[in-house]
Each structure stands twice: as structure tokens, then as C-alpha cells.
Amino acid sequence: MASSRNNALEFSSVGSVILTNSGDSGSGKSFGAIQMLQDTTLGSTITSTNVTGTSLASKTFGAGTIIYGQFTQVTVGTGLVALHIV
């Protein structure tokens, strides 16, 4: 039987990185979610080990959108995001 996990609790216990369009890059850590705090256009560099089928780079997402996956690098074109560390 599979065990259930509370991802929200796991994210909050290890912290988050806040990125703006100031050239910051979330890299060097492993992130389990990208949460848009404002309307956001992601930058051209998005590296994921398990999100396939579509490119998230240069896409615009509304405030409140959360994208789950395993990300190792994220850049922001415009807006504000929280990258939740796993």
C-alpha cells in the first residue's frame, strides 16, 4: 500500500526561494513546486526531471497558479514566484 505524503507540510519545513524578474535564478536546489505570487511569465530556462510534453519557458501564468514537478532551475521573465524546496 502506498503511503500518503503531505507535500504542503514537506515544502514548508524546508523553505522556499522567492524569485523576481531581477535576473535571479533558482538553481542549485531541488524544487517541488513553482507558485505564482503575481501574474508571471517564466524565463527561458526551466529545467525539470519529470515535467514533459510541453515547454513552460516563456509562458504566462496567472497569480495563484501552482505547477508541481521536480525542478532544478527556474528563471522569471516578469512577475514574482515562490519555488518550494524539497
DOPAZA-903865 format. One record per atom (N, C-alpha, C): x, y, z; residue number from 0; residue in one letter; atom name. Coordinates in steps of 0.001 Angstrom, whole numbers, plus 500000, padded with zeros to 6 digits. Atoms other than C-alpha are relative to their C-alpha. Layout:
residues N
[atom [X; Y; Z]; NUM; 'A'; 'CA']
...
***
This chain:
residues 86
[atom [500841; 498821; 500000]; 0; 'M'; 'N']
[atom [500000; 500000; 500000]; 0; 'M'; 'CA']
[atom [500885; 501240; 500000]; 0; 'M'; 'C']
[atom [499223; 498760; 500100]; 1; 'A'; 'N']
[atom [501335; 503418; 499071]; 1; 'A'; 'CA']
[atom [499729; 500883; 501208]; 1; 'A'; 'C']
[atom [500189; 499078; 498881]; 2; 'S'; 'N']
[atom [501924; 505848; 501865]; 2; 'S'; 'CA']
[atom [499619; 501372; 499464]; 2; 'S'; 'C']
[atom [500387; 498656; 500427]; 3; 'S'; 'N']
[atom [500368; 509288; 501664]; 3; 'S'; 'CA']
[atom [501003; 500993; 500571]; 3; 'S'; 'C']
[atom [499069; 498965; 499574]; 4; 'R'; 'N']
[atom [502512; 512396; 501927]; 4; 'R'; 'CA']
[atom [499277; 501324; 500001]; 4; 'R'; 'C']
[atom [500542; 498657; 499957]; 5; 'N'; 'N']
[atom [501574; 515885; 502913]; 5; 'N'; 'CA']
[atom [501046; 500935; 499404]; 5; 'N'; 'C']
[atom [498999; 499186; 500670]; 6; 'N'; 'N']
[atom [503537; 517867; 500327]; 6; 'N'; 'CA']
[atom [500045; 501423; 500532]; 6; 'N'; 'C']
[atom [500003; 498631; 499485]; 7; 'A'; 'N']
[atom [502451; 521233; 501747]; 7; 'A'; 'CA']
[atom [500860; 500081; 501255]; 7; 'A'; 'C']
[atom [499208; 500031; 498786]; 8; 'L'; 'N']
[atom [503995; 520292; 505081]; 8; 'L'; 'CA']
[atom [501470; 499812; 499680]; 8; 'L'; 'C']
[atom [498608; 500216; 500390]; 9; 'E'; 'N']
[atom [507153; 518996; 503426]; 9; 'E'; 'CA']
[atom [500605; 501271; 499415]; 9; 'E'; 'C']
[atom [499480; 498765; 500583]; 10; 'F'; 'N']
[atom [507538; 522206; 501399]; 10; 'F'; 'CA']
[atom [500285; 501024; 501091]; 10; 'F'; 'C']
[atom [499846; 498957; 498999]; 11; 'S'; 'N']
[atom [507038; 524454; 504412]; 11; 'S'; 'CA']
[atom [501127; 499699; 500980]; 11; 'S'; 'C']
[atom [498963; 500335; 499028]; 12; 'S'; 'N']
[atom [509536; 522549; 506565]; 12; 'S'; 'CA']
[atom [501406; 500228; 499453]; 12; 'S'; 'C']
[atom [498664; 499803; 500567]; 13; 'V'; 'N']
[atom [512452; 523040; 504143]; 13; 'V'; 'CA']
[atom [500175; 501369; 499365]; 13; 'V'; 'C']
[atom [499884; 498629; 500457]; 14; 'G'; 'N']
[atom [511684; 526541; 502911]; 14; 'G'; 'CA']
[atom [499668; 500230; 498541]; 14; 'G'; 'C']
[atom [500317; 499553; 501353]; 15; 'S'; 'N']
[atom [511164; 528462; 499713]; 15; 'S'; 'CA']
[atom [501021; 501036; 499560]; 15; 'S'; 'C']
[atom [499172; 498949; 500591]; 16; 'V'; 'N']
[atom [513075; 530738; 497387]; 16; 'V'; 'CA']
[atom [499051; 500903; 499226]; 16; 'V'; 'C']
[atom [500837; 499041; 500703]; 17; 'I'; 'N']
[atom [511374; 533911; 496122]; 17; 'I'; 'CA']
[atom [500815; 500590; 498850]; 17; 'I'; 'C']
[atom [499325; 499456; 501180]; 18; 'L'; 'N']
[atom [512304; 534988; 492580]; 18; 'L'; 'CA']
[atom [499165; 501106; 499373]; 18; 'L'; 'C']
[atom [500632; 498928; 500759]; 19; 'T'; 'N']
[atom [511516; 538196; 490720]; 19; 'T'; 'CA']
[atom [500648; 500038; 498617]; 19; 'T'; 'C']
[atom [499414; 499860; 501329]; 20; 'N'; 'N']
[atom [512430; 539366; 487244]; 20; 'N'; 'CA']
[atom [501315; 500767; 500028]; 20; 'N'; 'C']
[atom [498760; 499229; 499871]; 21; 'S'; 'N']
[atom [515629; 540940; 488561]; 21; 'S'; 'CA']
[atom [501232; 499211; 499576]; 21; 'S'; 'C']
[atom [498868; 500786; 500454]; 22; 'G'; 'N']
[atom [517792; 538271; 486992]; 22; 'G'; 'CA']
[atom [500363; 498870; 500941]; 22; 'G'; 'C']
[atom [499760; 501111; 499088]; 23; 'D'; 'N']
[atom [517654; 535890; 489948]; 23; 'D'; 'CA']
[atom [499719; 498690; 499290]; 23; 'D'; 'C']
[atom [500229; 501321; 500559]; 24; 'S'; 'N']
[atom [517833; 532227; 489084]; 24; 'S'; 'CA']
[atom [499945; 499006; 501145]; 24; 'S'; 'C']
[atom [500086; 501052; 499004]; 25; 'G'; 'N']
[atom [516621; 529428; 491288]; 25; 'G'; 'CA']
[atom [500743; 498794; 499485]; 25; 'G'; 'C']
[atom [499253; 501174; 500420]; 26; 'S'; 'N']
[atom [519323; 526828; 490818]; 26; 'S'; 'CA']
[atom [500855; 499523; 501161]; 26; 'S'; 'C']
[atom [499176; 500566; 498946]; 27; 'G'; 'N']
[atom [521454; 524558; 492936]; 27; 'G'; 'CA']
[atom [499193; 499280; 501065]; 27; 'G'; 'C']
[atom [500882; 500692; 499063]; 28; 'K'; 'N']
[atom [518466; 523206; 494854]; 28; 'K'; 'CA']
[atom [498983; 499210; 499194]; 28; 'K'; 'C']
[atom [501070; 500752; 500650]; 29; 'S'; 'N']
[atom [515603; 520861; 494072]; 29; 'S'; 'CA']
[atom [498662; 500571; 500476]; 29; 'S'; 'C']
[atom [501283; 499373; 499688]; 30; 'F'; 'N']
[atom [512122; 522410; 493913]; 30; 'F'; 'CA']
[atom [498860; 499073; 499604]; 30; 'F'; 'C']
[atom [501145; 500856; 500269]; 31; 'G'; 'N']
[atom [508817; 520528; 494093]; 31; 'G'; 'CA']
[atom [498811; 500745; 499443]; 31; 'G'; 'C']
[atom [501120; 499213; 500518]; 32; 'A'; 'N']
[atom [506551; 523391; 493038]; 32; 'A'; 'CA']
[atom [500462; 501413; 499677]; 32; 'A'; 'C']
[atom [499832; 498588; 500347]; 33; 'I'; 'N']
[atom [506546; 526766; 491332]; 33; 'I'; 'CA']
[atom [498645; 500653; 500265]; 33; 'I'; 'C']
[atom [501248; 499319; 499660]; 34; 'Q'; 'N']
[atom [503888; 529048; 492859]; 34; 'Q'; 'CA']
[atom [500082; 501446; 499524]; 34; 'Q'; 'C']
[atom [500028; 498640; 500524]; 35; 'M'; 'N']
[atom [502990; 532255; 491007]; 35; 'M'; 'CA']
[atom [499349; 500921; 501042]; 35; 'M'; 'C']
[atom [500520; 499053; 499014]; 36; 'L'; 'N']
[atom [502578; 535073; 493541]; 36; 'L'; 'CA']
[atom [499387; 501223; 499338]; 36; 'L'; 'C']
[atom [500580; 498958; 500856]; 37; 'Q'; 'N']
[atom [501787; 537606; 490788]; 37; 'Q'; 'CA']
[atom [499851; 499379; 498614]; 37; 'Q'; 'C']
[atom [500007; 500461; 501390]; 38; 'D'; 'N']
[atom [500893; 537190; 487128]; 38; 'D'; 'CA']
[atom [501452; 499948; 499550]; 38; 'D'; 'C']
[atom [498587; 500252; 500255]; 39; 'T'; 'N']
[atom [504164; 535754; 485858]; 39; 'T'; 'CA']
[atom [500229; 499396; 498629]; 39; 'T'; 'C']
[atom [499490; 500652; 501198]; 40; 'T'; 'N']
[atom [505926; 534980; 482613]; 40; 'T'; 'CA']
[atom [501328; 499378; 500386]; 40; 'T'; 'C']
[atom [498761; 500677; 499659]; 41; 'L'; 'N']
[atom [508580; 532357; 483214]; 41; 'L'; 'CA']
[atom [501071; 500339; 498983]; 41; 'L'; 'C']
[atom [498877; 499699; 500875]; 42; 'G'; 'N']
[atom [512017; 532905; 481740]; 42; 'G'; 'CA']
[atom [500281; 498872; 499033]; 42; 'G'; 'C']
[atom [499672; 500976; 501044]; 43; 'S'; 'N']
[atom [513734; 530916; 479046]; 43; 'S'; 'CA']
[atom [500663; 498750; 500549]; 43; 'S'; 'C']
[atom [499333; 501162; 499430]; 44; 'T'; 'N']
[atom [515445; 528494; 481445]; 44; 'T'; 'CA']
[atom [499137; 499350; 501070]; 44; 'T'; 'C']
[atom [500751; 500818; 499056]; 45; 'I'; 'N']
[atom [513262; 525890; 483132]; 45; 'I'; 'CA']
[atom [500541; 498577; 499849]; 45; 'I'; 'C']
[atom [499462; 501351; 500068]; 46; 'T'; 'N']
[atom [514929; 522567; 483972]; 46; 'T'; 'CA']
[atom [499213; 499113; 500950]; 46; 'T'; 'C']
[atom [500803; 500929; 499210]; 47; 'S'; 'N']
[atom [512774; 519675; 485168]; 47; 'S'; 'CA']
[atom [500382; 498570; 499646]; 47; 'S'; 'C']
[atom [499698; 501408; 500246]; 48; 'T'; 'N']
[atom [513422; 515972; 485581]; 48; 'T'; 'CA']
[atom [498762; 499177; 499707]; 48; 'T'; 'C']
[atom [501201; 500816; 500197]; 49; 'N'; 'N']
[atom [509790; 514888; 485349]; 49; 'N'; 'CA']
[atom [498801; 500725; 499404]; 49; 'N'; 'C']
[atom [501081; 499315; 500698]; 50; 'V'; 'N']
[atom [507682; 517504; 483547]; 50; 'V'; 'CA']
[atom [500340; 499949; 498510]; 50; 'V'; 'C']
[atom [499723; 500173; 501423]; 51; 'T'; 'N']
[atom [507468; 516571; 479874]; 51; 'T'; 'CA']
[atom [498759; 500330; 499187]; 51; 'T'; 'C']
[atom [501140; 499832; 500893]; 52; 'G'; 'N']
[atom [505263; 517187; 476876]; 52; 'G'; 'CA']
[atom [499718; 501424; 499589]; 52; 'G'; 'C']
[atom [500205; 498601; 500366]; 53; 'T'; 'N']
[atom [505241; 520971; 476865]; 53; 'T'; 'CA']
[atom [501086; 500841; 500640]; 53; 'T'; 'C']
[atom [498997; 499099; 499451]; 54; 'S'; 'N']
[atom [507671; 523791; 477419]; 54; 'S'; 'CA']
[atom [499321; 501049; 500866]; 54; 'S'; 'C']
[atom [500519; 498961; 499109]; 55; 'L'; 'N']
[atom [506996; 526075; 480371]; 55; 'L'; 'CA']
[atom [500705; 501329; 499770]; 55; 'L'; 'C']
[atom [499206; 498794; 500235]; 56; 'A'; 'N']
[atom [509618; 528568; 479205]; 56; 'A'; 'CA']
[atom [499207; 501036; 499213]; 56; 'A'; 'C']
[atom [500625; 498835; 500635]; 57; 'S'; 'N']
[atom [508283; 531987; 478235]; 57; 'S'; 'CA']
[atom [498472; 499948; 499994]; 57; 'S'; 'C']
[atom [501460; 500066; 499872]; 58; 'K'; 'N']
[atom [504687; 531023; 479175]; 58; 'K'; 'CA']
[atom [499547; 500923; 501131]; 58; 'K'; 'C']
[atom [500563; 499115; 498987]; 59; 'T'; 'N']
[atom [502458; 533376; 481183]; 59; 'T'; 'CA']
[atom [498959; 499238; 500825]; 59; 'T'; 'C']
[atom [500902; 500668; 499065]; 60; 'F'; 'N']
[atom [500595; 532097; 484274]; 60; 'F'; 'CA']
[atom [499418; 501038; 500946]; 60; 'F'; 'C']
[atom [500668; 499084; 499087]; 61; 'G'; 'N']
[atom [498075; 533879; 486494]; 61; 'G'; 'CA']
[atom [500435; 499804; 501436]; 61; 'G'; 'C']
[atom [499700; 500067; 498572]; 62; 'A'; 'N']
[atom [498667; 534678; 490149]; 62; 'A'; 'CA']
[atom [499195; 498870; 500629]; 62; 'A'; 'C']
[atom [500661; 501106; 499329]; 63; 'G'; 'N']
[atom [497826; 531680; 492314]; 63; 'G'; 'CA']
[atom [500238; 498648; 499338]; 63; 'G'; 'C']
[atom [499711; 501255; 500692]; 64; 'T'; 'N']
[atom [498867; 529068; 489741]; 64; 'T'; 'CA']
[atom [501167; 499295; 500685]; 64; 'T'; 'C']
[atom [498920; 500808; 499451]; 65; 'I'; 'N']
[atom [500994; 526242; 491157]; 65; 'I'; 'CA']
[atom [500300; 498890; 499011]; 65; 'I'; 'C']
[atom [499569; 501070; 500890]; 66; 'I'; 'N']
[atom [502991; 523914; 488924]; 66; 'I'; 'CA']
[atom [500849; 499048; 500831]; 66; 'I'; 'C']
[atom [499274; 501007; 499238]; 67; 'Y'; 'N']
[atom [504125; 520694; 490610]; 67; 'Y'; 'CA']
[atom [500913; 499207; 499083]; 67; 'Y'; 'C']
[atom [499047; 500795; 500748]; 68; 'G'; 'N']
[atom [507119; 518709; 489448]; 68; 'G'; 'CA']
[atom [501313; 499977; 500749]; 68; 'G'; 'C']
[atom [498661; 500004; 499423]; 69; 'Q'; 'N']
[atom [510818; 518242; 490120]; 69; 'Q'; 'CA']
[atom [500854; 500939; 499157]; 69; 'Q'; 'C']
[atom [499292; 498962; 500741]; 70; 'F'; 'N']
[atom [512634; 521414; 489062]; 70; 'F'; 'CA']
[atom [501364; 500240; 500633]; 70; 'F'; 'C']
[atom [498660; 499703; 499491]; 71; 'T'; 'N']
[atom [516345; 522175; 489367]; 71; 'T'; 'CA']
[atom [500470; 501388; 499604]; 71; 'T'; 'C']
[atom [499659; 498626; 500371]; 72; 'Q'; 'N']
[atom [516475; 525566; 487648]; 72; 'Q'; 'CA']
[atom [498768; 500686; 499436]; 72; 'Q'; 'C']
[atom [501146; 499210; 500453]; 73; 'V'; 'N']
[atom [513847; 528261; 487101]; 73; 'V'; 'CA']
[atom [500445; 501452; 499903]; 73; 'V'; 'C']
[atom [499796; 498554; 500110]; 74; 'T'; 'N']
[atom [514132; 531820; 485791]; 74; 'T'; 'CA']
[atom [498654; 500656; 499757]; 74; 'T'; 'C']
[atom [501240; 499242; 500133]; 75; 'V'; 'N']
[atom [511455; 534508; 485797]; 75; 'V'; 'CA']
[atom [500226; 501140; 499011]; 75; 'V'; 'C']
[atom [499952; 498876; 500936]; 76; 'G'; 'N']
[atom [510837; 536865; 482872]; 76; 'G'; 'CA']
[atom [499397; 501233; 500633]; 76; 'G'; 'C']
[atom [500685; 498925; 499274]; 77; 'T'; 'N']
[atom [508287; 539075; 484651]; 77; 'T'; 'CA']
[atom [499156; 499374; 501081]; 77; 'T'; 'C']
[atom [500861; 500496; 498938]; 78; 'G'; 'N']
[atom [506386; 538658; 487889]; 78; 'G'; 'CA']
[atom [500766; 499599; 501253]; 78; 'G'; 'C']
[atom [499462; 500407; 498699]; 79; 'L'; 'N']
[atom [507050; 537011; 491249]; 79; 'L'; 'CA']
[atom [499562; 498569; 500268]; 79; 'L'; 'C']
[atom [500327; 501399; 499708]; 80; 'V'; 'N']
[atom [507240; 533310; 492168]; 80; 'V'; 'CA']
[atom [500663; 499556; 501299]; 80; 'V'; 'C']
[atom [499383; 500712; 498889]; 81; 'A'; 'N']
[atom [507931; 531112; 495182]; 81; 'A'; 'CA']
[atom [500353; 498608; 499497]; 81; 'A'; 'C']
[atom [499554; 501354; 500342]; 82; 'L'; 'N']
[atom [509977; 527993; 494495]; 82; 'L'; 'CA']
[atom [500099; 499232; 501311]; 82; 'L'; 'C']
[atom [500063; 500761; 498753]; 83; 'H'; 'N']
[atom [509240; 525401; 497178]; 83; 'H'; 'CA']
[atom [501012; 498863; 499970]; 83; 'H'; 'C']
[atom [498891; 500938; 499942]; 84; 'I'; 'N']
[atom [512317; 523377; 498127]; 84; 'I'; 'CA']
[atom [499515; 498647; 500533]; 84; 'I'; 'C']
[atom [500280; 501373; 499493]; 85; 'V'; 'N']
[atom [512054; 519586; 498553]; 85; 'V'; 'CA']
[atom [501289; 499323; 500393]; 85; 'V'; 'C']
***
